[in-house]
Amino acid sequence: MQTMEVSQLNIPALAAWALLGLVVLISLAATVMNILRAKSKRERAFTLQSCLVVWLLLISLVLTALYVEAPYKYVALFALIVLFPLVVYHAATRRQLLQILEEREKHLGKNLDSQRQG
């Protein structure tokens, strides 16, 4: 694959790289906000692990799509377009289930304390 210097890029290519940079910055901000919004240590640890796995998967799929030759490039693009959103959806769903579980555990603990006192 031939690489180009920045001075060789035309205006649409520069705009595409700028848009990609903006998307990466917004995604990093969303990752940080997700980690900071976690309510408990268990949720924060899960969110941190999920974000790390998602970012590693994203970087590896993009690099594979850019630098691997034709038949495998299409497999990486398919995984990036179809499978990657499913992984993100699965992580978000598990986090929601973890939040529900912790809320139930908190209420269960309050109910057990009130039964002991009464």
C-alpha positions, 0 to 999 in steps of 0.5 A: 500500500502506498502512503501519501504525505499530507501535502499530497492530499486534496481537499476532500481527503483532508476533510475526510481525515478531519471528520475521522479525527472529530469522530475519534475525539467524540468517541473518546469523550463518550468513553470517558463520560461513560466511565465517569457516570458509572454509579458503583465500583463494579459498574465502573470496572465493567464499563472500563473493561468494556470500553477497552475491549471495544476500542481494541477491537475497533482499532484492530478492525480498522488497521486490518481493513486498511493494511490487509489485502483483498479477501481478508480486507472484506472480512474485516470491513464486514466485521466492522460494519455488522459485528462491531455494532453488535458487540457495542450493543451487547456491552451496553445491554450488559451494563444496563442489566448490571445497573438493574441487578445492583438496584435490586441488591440495594433494595433487597438489603434495605428490606432485609434490614427492616425485617431484622429490626421489626 
